[in-house]
Amino acid sequence: MWDGGGAGAFQLPEWMIQFADQKQEFNKRPSKIGRRSLSRSISQSSTDSYSSAASYTDSSDDETSPRDKQQKNSKGSSDFCVKNIKQAEFGRREIEIAEQEMPALMALRKRAQGEKPLAGAKIVGCTHITAQTAVLMETLGALGAQCRWAACNIYSTLNEVAAALAESGFPVFAWKGESEDDFWWCIDRCVNVEGWQPNMILDDGGDLTHWIYKKYPNMFKKIKGIVEESVTGVHRLYQLSKAGKLCVPAMNVNDSVTKQKFDNLYCCRESILDGLKRTTDMMFGGKQVVVCGYGEVGKGCCAALKAMGSIVYVTEIDPICALQACMDGFRLVKLNEVIRQVDIVITCTGNKNVVTREHLDRMKNSCIVCNMGHSNTEIDVASLRTPELTWERVRSQVDHVIWPDGKRIVLLAEGRLLNLSCSTVPTFVLSITATTQALALIELYNAPEGRYKQDVYLLPKKMDEYVASLHLPTFDAHLTELTDEQAKYLGLNKNGPFKPNYYRY
């Protein structure tokens, strides 16, 4: 109200002054006595609000394990294991929507369908099973391949899409929320089948390749090659190669230009916000965030959060990436220096134990912890499964881990990949990666003997350029063409490749 003096100064009402004095008390952690009932009320309201936006994947009321069900598709086949084959119609609609945003794969399907470049190929795959992956699988099938598929992540499978693939005749073994035992059982069902042996591997993370090496090493006598798309899986392949244990050629899709510069960067730049917003409903403006790792994934995450008004810190081991972070306006720190003050911790290094129990113990109340790398090894989640800590499920893929003093952290997807576990990813960007995978499979399968040895290779640059060119018509983009004189001056073929292998885009 206004006072009676001539200055006309505004004064806060008494009740507002009392509220301001009490704000510190308001922000204190919930007491041991009250936190249970508070958590229950939060959990209930969160679940209610989430269910209204839930997908068909999350709305199943059948808790029976798919392994215990006897299901058949409309053709009478039971060579699959999904949550509910009756969800196939919903999954088919999602696949049809994804096809509209995957122009390169659809163009590849149309151009090469007559030639069947994968005729005779028997591809066993272990990737995220989403609508976008389904478009890839159906493209491989249209190009002549037989496929069997499992999921590379226990939380990322879209049940309705898996059902649609099973209904279409693809042997798919995956459902959202698999246990660790289910995960390996599904992979084994893809590999260990009478009368069918794979001759190509499409992997994401290296688990499928690892399983075959461990359980069925003789299969590699007939396998022509491995295509791997993740940092973790590629690292494992290079380890095998260095040890002299890689017995087939492998294509490193992760380090192809089209994967690094588009999927890793642009995909994560959009999906990090989607995953955090869906799971926590949080406001990003003014929040303090530390991003561990400034590779292409880290760059995308940092750019998105900075644009939303967050205060972003970066940790990095590589001085080149570290300098890039500094030049992009981010403060480079050690995790220990900021762990007590940040509101969000995001890992994207591909390493293990980036966030340890010591870090978790020192975090502030309600700190959000999540991972954007492929593997679930970056956050030491196992150290949180101890008797003194209480776990409370708040909503799908969101857990409160509560310390004895009442402090809690918000753990997303149990430390697994946030965007594919908790939200979706931009279809158009995945079209770029999926097309690259398809071309890598075609190249390895059709390569004459001797072209590729038992080593790890990058996709030829000409193929990278071809994948990019297939996506340009979507933007009504028009490439400039070199004249003969210009091509001669630069020493290039008019049709590419336009950059040397050592060029950094």
Secondary structure, DSSP 4 states (H G I P E B T S, - for coil): -B-SSTT--B---HHHHHHHHTHHHHTSPPPTTTHHHHHHHHHHHHHHHHHTT--GGG-----S-GGG-----TTS----B-S-GGGHHHHHHHHHHHHHT-HHHHHHHHHHTTT-TTTT-EEEEEE--SHHHHHHHHHHHHTT-EEEEEESSSS---HHHHHHHHHTT--EE--TT--HHHHHHHHHHHHSBTTB--SEEEESSSHHHHHHHHH-GGGGGT--EEEE-SHHHHHHHHHHHHTT---S-EEE-TTSHHIIIIIIIIIHHHHHHHHHHHHH----TT-EEEEE--SHHHHHHHHHHHHTT-EEEEE-S-HHHHHHHHHTTPEE--HHHHTTT-SEEEE-SS-S-SB-HHHHHHSPTTEEEEE-SSSTTSB-GGGG-STTSEEEEEETTEEEEE-TTS-EEEEEGGGSBHHHHHS---HHHHHHHHHHHHHHHHHHHHPPTTSS-SSEEEPPHHHHHHHHHHHGGGGT-------HHHHHHHT--TTS--S-TT---
